[in-house]
Amino acid sequence: MLDFFNIDSLLSEDERAVRDSVRRFVDERVLPIIGSCYVDGRFPKEILPDLAELGVFGANLPEEYGCAGLNNVAYGLIMQELERGDSGVRSFASVQGALAMYPIYAFGSEEQKKKHLPRMAKGEVIGCFGLTEPDFGSNPSGMITMAREQADGTWILNGSKMWITNGSTAQIAVVWAKTNGDKSDSSIRGFVVPTDSKGFKSKDQKGKLSLRASDTSELVFQDLVLPADAILPKSGGLKSPLMCLTQARYGISWGAIGAAMACFEEALEYSKTRVMFDRPIGGFQIQQERLAEMLTEIVKAQLVSLHLGRLKDAGTFTPQQVSLAKRNNVSIATDIAREARRLLGANGILAEYSAMRHMANLESVYTYEGTHDVHSLVLGQALTGLNAFK
Amino acid sequence: MKIAVCIKRTPDSESRFKIAASSTAVDETGLKFDIDDFASYAVEVALQINEKQGPGETVVVAVGPDVVQETLRKAMSMGADRAVQLKTDAIPYDGLAVAKALAAELKAGNFDLVLFGKHAFDTSAGVVGTATAELLGIPCVTAATKLEISNGRGVARRELEGAAEMVEFPLPAAVTIDEGIARPRYPSLKGIMAAKKKPLETKPAQLGAVRVTVKAMELPPERPAGRIIGEGTAAIPELIRLLQTEAKVL
């Protein structure tokens, strides 16, 4: 990997060691199979035990719950390397760590943390995150999934969730629902829902042209009875799931860099070896400009995420800063993937190369976890004080 | 078992190398260094033996300046229990000098087994393992592709041209490790964090006289560009003529 700005010198030894270990795993275990997984439309489940053994799930959560206790920069570097493999693989880890383990860690009781987190870190229990609904994506406060508390303290859950990564793989779903008939978003609470509960159905979403190496499912809850201790006691209001999304988006800002790096490296290598008009195409100005543009945007994105990670470790980062990083990095990665595909000419449409796979994946990443447009409005509001959503 | 693994820090083999201005070394600017591949196989072998045989200790030892501490921690992140740095200003080219420093450290350590890489990627000399064994007065097997230890004896497999041999030896012994014996494990993220807390001792290296040094390095001449002399069977006579007269391989 080209480190044109010697950004490695800004990383500690253990941050580099973490990055290098995951990098080798991705090189040896993900890259050889991911193209065919994508074409076949399947998530490479076979890598999960070793990925768990490596310790990537919830790697920035504390050691007392069986996690690696890494800082947020090391965690970000893990996301970068996983997405250098494929956005679907990184999405799996983001959902497991930031969207399923994190809410249990942040809003769960001590019993819930001890029960779930160590097994999730080991990959023995897979989690998913149910917030988005068929008719409520960018405005989750409109959700209609409802949990009603019964006289005996148990809950009955009804509703449905859509675009749920890991939805058909998971043993537990962290589901966000309004409670007791209250339609305001302040009634939203989180629930740990075992996916083998009666009344739980998941359905693989067919026909995806993006994130094909990832499980994306629809979840349906019909009179699903939950025990009293299924609720995450410290969750309250829409703010709780949004806090999870801030965690995940932070990781996505790093992940997108990985996808961009993969496309850039592939394009650079190709430009040096592909001969047209009797010389390598890298000798033509138009390809050199493409490569220079890609490199510049990657370096800028790396510095943005690295600084954001340092702010997160210092406890001073804001969700708006995360919006800026996610918005910028995914956007430049999407452009880089497209330019890399073009540089590769006809070969660029093959699954044998990674550019078009990343290009198609990144359209999902551009859209999920707060669309690019929604992040524009978050920044607009931060700048002007005027809320464009209302 | 008490196993010592002597490891070396070498540049990533996929790097593009330039010769430094001194013309006696590689320009290290921008190079990425890591544990040598063969040494990483040796660490893996040691860890597997101790995992299989129950409680033991795996100690990694490296000669070199403070940057080798990172390499030692890498081995500890894989699972080695502790590390010793035998400190020098630079890693000497003279394998016997390195072997003397290692032997001085290892002789009082009561190691059952001392493992090395078959050779290091940067020098390909393959001196240190055998020389250290000689200085310690213990049997040595080189380039093992399999290693079994039981009841105080070892059996190693060595690949020969068109054949293989199995050799037996008593412990304590030194074995240098070839590729293909074991795939080095990924340092787990917990392992990386734990390695920071494992003991790493630094001592001055007792090198003795360094008698072999590099006087000059040169890169192979650039290969001339290929040329197309024709197409199909019509090109064969000219191809044969050039292979005879120009390339002189026929």
Chai-1 contact restraints between the chains, C-beta under 6 A:
chainA,res_idxA,chainB,res_idxB,connection_type,confidence,min_distance_angstrom,max_distance_angstrom,comment,restraint_id
A,E13,B,E70,contact,1.0,0.0,6.0,A-B,restraint_1
A,D14,B,I192,contact,1.0,0.0,6.0,A-B,restraint_2
A,A17,B,I192,contact,1.0,0.0,6.0,A-B,restraint_3
A,V18,B,L189,contact,1.0,0.0,6.0,A-B,restraint_4
A,V18,B,I192,contact,1.0,0.0,6.0,A-B,restraint_5
A,S21,B,Y186,contact,1.0,0.0,6.0,A-B,restraint_6
A,S21,B,P187,contact,1.0,0.0,6.0,A-B,restraint_7
A,F25,B,Y186,contact,1.0,0.0,6.0,A-B,restraint_8
A,L54,B,Y186,contact,1.0,0.0,6.0,A-B,restraint_9
A,L54,B,S188,contact,1.0,0.0,6.0,A-B,restraint_10
A,G55,B,S188,contact,1.0,0.0,6.0,A-B,restraint_11
A,G55,B,L189,contact,1.0,0.0,6.0,A-B,restraint_12
A,G55,B,K190,contact,1.0,0.0,6.0,A-B,restraint_13
A,A59,B,L189,contact,1.0,0.0,6.0,A-B,restraint_14
A,A68,B,L189,contact,1.0,0.0,6.0,A-B,restraint_15
A,A68,B,K190,contact,1.0,0.0,6.0,A-B,restraint_16
